[in-house]
Amino acid sequence: MSKGLNMVEKDKDWKSFFAETVDDTLKQIFKEDGARVIYEFLENHTRLRLEEVADKPEVFSEGLERLMVSAARVIEKVILKNLYSRMGLTFKEKPGYEFQDYIRELRGRE
């Protein structure tokens, strides 16, 4: 049973860590008001809240693309670079990888 609790705690830590990284990155790029607009758009158009991004990175990516069009890929790359850096890793682009592929791979490391 202890192992199950550790997995739940680990998952909670990953979600919090990921949400904090996304939030910090969006505020770095768009400041507080801009980040809030993005969160409102995502919640209104995809029903996605910041706390759920770690579980639904593809929904986040699709929503960001609807809002930001081609700039979405650049924003995702900055998020990934920050995430990798905070984990002590170096981000390297991989052919055929989408935002959610990187997130799933990183989540598996945790």
GUBA-819258 format. One record per atom (N, C-alpha, C): x, y, z. Coordinates in steps of 0.02 Angstrom, whole numbers, plus 50000, padded with zeros to 5 digits. Example, Ala and Ser with C-alpha at 12.3 -4.5 7.8 and 13.67 -1.06 7.14 Angstrom:
REM residues 2
506604971650390
506154977550390
506604983550390
506424988850354
506844994750357
506455000250394
REM end
This chain:
REM residues 110
500414994050000
500005000050000
500445006350000
500975006050034
501435011750036
501675013549967
501805008449926
502045009649858
501515013549818
500885011849826
500345015349791
500295022549812
500385023849876
500375030749900
500955034649872
501535031449867
502115034849838
501975036749765
501655032349728
501495033749658
501015039649653
500515039849698
500045045449698
500405051949714
500835051749764
501205057649784
501675059849728
501995055149696
502445056549640
502065059749582
501465057249568
501055059949514
500835067049531
500655068149594
500455074849616
501035079749610
501635077449630
502235081649625
502375083349552
502315078449507
502445079649435
501945084749409
501305083949425
500795088649401
500925095649425
501095096349488
501235102949517
501865106049485
502385101949477
503005104149447
502875106449375
502505102449338
502355104049268
501935110349262
501395110849302
500955116649301
501345122949319
501785122549368
502185128249388
502655130549331
502945125649296
503395127249241
503015130549184
502425127949167
502015130949114
501815137949135
501595138749196
501375145349220
501955150349219
502525148349245
503105152949245
503305154849174
503295150049129
503495151349060
503015156149026
502365154849033
501875159249001
501905166349030
502025166849095
502095173549125
502735176949104
503265173049093
503895175749068
503795178648998
503405175248957
503295177448888
502765182948884
502195181948917
501615186248909
501435190548969
501815189949022
501675193349085
501035190449116
500845192949173
500275190249212
499615190649173
499465196449144
498825197349109
498775192849047
499315192249010
499315188148951
499225180748968
499555178549020
499485171549042
498755170249063
498455175049097
497765174249119
497295173649059
497415177449007
497005177048946
497065170048915
497675167348914
497775160648886
497405155448928
497445155948994
497095151149038
496345151649028
496085157649023
495365158549012
495155155548945
495545156748893
495395153848828
495385146248832
495895143348862
495935136048867
495355133248906
495185136548961
494625134049001
493965134648964
493865140248930
493235141348894
493155137148831
493705135848797
493675132448732
493865125048734
494215122948786
494415115948790
494245112748858
493975116748903
493815114548971
494435112149008
495015114748990
495645112749020
495885118049069
496035115849130
496315120249181
497065118949186
497435123749211
498155123149216
498365116749252
498005114949304
498175109049343
498105102549303
497755102849247
497635096749207
498105096149147
498515101049136
498945101049076
499415095049075
499675093049133
500135087249136
499785080849113
499135080349127
498765074349107
498505074649036
498445080749010
498145081548943
498575086348901
499215084648890
499645089248852
499405090248780
499075085348752
498825086048683
498255091148679
497835091348731
497295096248734
497585103248741
498085103848784
498435110248793
498725112548726
499075108048693
499405109648629
498885111848577
498335108148572
497815109948523
497495116648539
497355117848603
497065124248623
497535130048611
498165129048628
498665134348616
498725135848542
498695130648501
498745131648429
498125135448402
497545133948430
496935137548409
496995144948425
497305146448482
497365153448504
497955156948471
498515153648467
499135156948445
499355155148374
499025150548342
499185148248275
499915145848273
500315148448229
501005146048220
501455147648279
501285152648319
501695154348377
501655149048431
501155144748428
501065139548479
501675135048483
501965133248427
502545128648426
503145131948461
503225138448450
503775142048482
503665142148558
503065143548579
502895143748650
503005136848682
502785131648648
502885124848673
503625123348681
504025125448633
504745124148636
505055127748697
504845133848711
505105137448769
504895133748833
504265131448836
504035127548894
504475121348903
504585117848848
504995111748851
505705113148873
506005118448847
506685120248866
506715121748941
506225125448966
506205127049038
506095120749080
505655116449057
505515110249092
506135105849096
506455104849039
507065100749038
507595103849083
507685110349078
508185113749118
508055112749193
507435113549213
507265112649284
507375105549308
507385100849261
507505093849278
508245092049272
508655096949254
509365095749247
509545092249182
509115092949132
509215089749068
509295095049014
509535092948956
509595097348899
509065095348847
508685100248825
508165098948775
508475098048707
508295092648673
508505091548604
507895089448564
507795093048509
507225091348466
507325084448435
506765080848430
506775074148400
506295074048341
506515071348285
506085071148226
505425067448241
504885070548220
504225067448228
503915068148297
504275071148344
504005071948411
503565078148414
503015077348449
502555082848464
502635084648538
502355090148559
502385092448628
502215086848677
501655083448664
501435078248710
501915072348713
502285070948659
502775065548660
503335066948709
503575073148708
504095075148755
503845074548827
503225076848838
502945076748905
502875069648930
502625065248888
502555058148909
503235055148924
503735056748885
504405054148896
504685056648962
504605063148975
504855065949038
504475063049097
503835062149090
503435059449145
503665052449162
503875048649112
504135041949124
504785041949163
505155047349161
505785048049197
505675049049271
505105051849288
504965053549358
504845047349400
REM end
